[in-house]
Amino acid sequence: MSLNSVKVEISVVLGRSVIPMHQLLRCGRGAVIELDSKQDDPVLVLANNRPVAKGDIILDGDKISVSITELLPAS
């Protein structure tokens, strides 16, 4: 098997929030959940649920991208 054929799931964490379960159950379409981050805060990039980098959100029309600004040490 070639290294090029290995698949990695990439996730980007914009922020976090802790809310009571009853509030989550009342959330419906259009609900807004406030996160603990600000617009210019770096996002956390995860590879297979492990933090690997930090980055900035880039908006280009209707596309959203992440520009990597810092690689995190391997754990």
Beta strands, then each sheet from edge to edge (+ up, - down):
strand 1: 10-13
strand 2: 43-47
strand 3: 50-60
strand 4: 63-71
sheet 1: 1+ 2- 3+ 4-
end
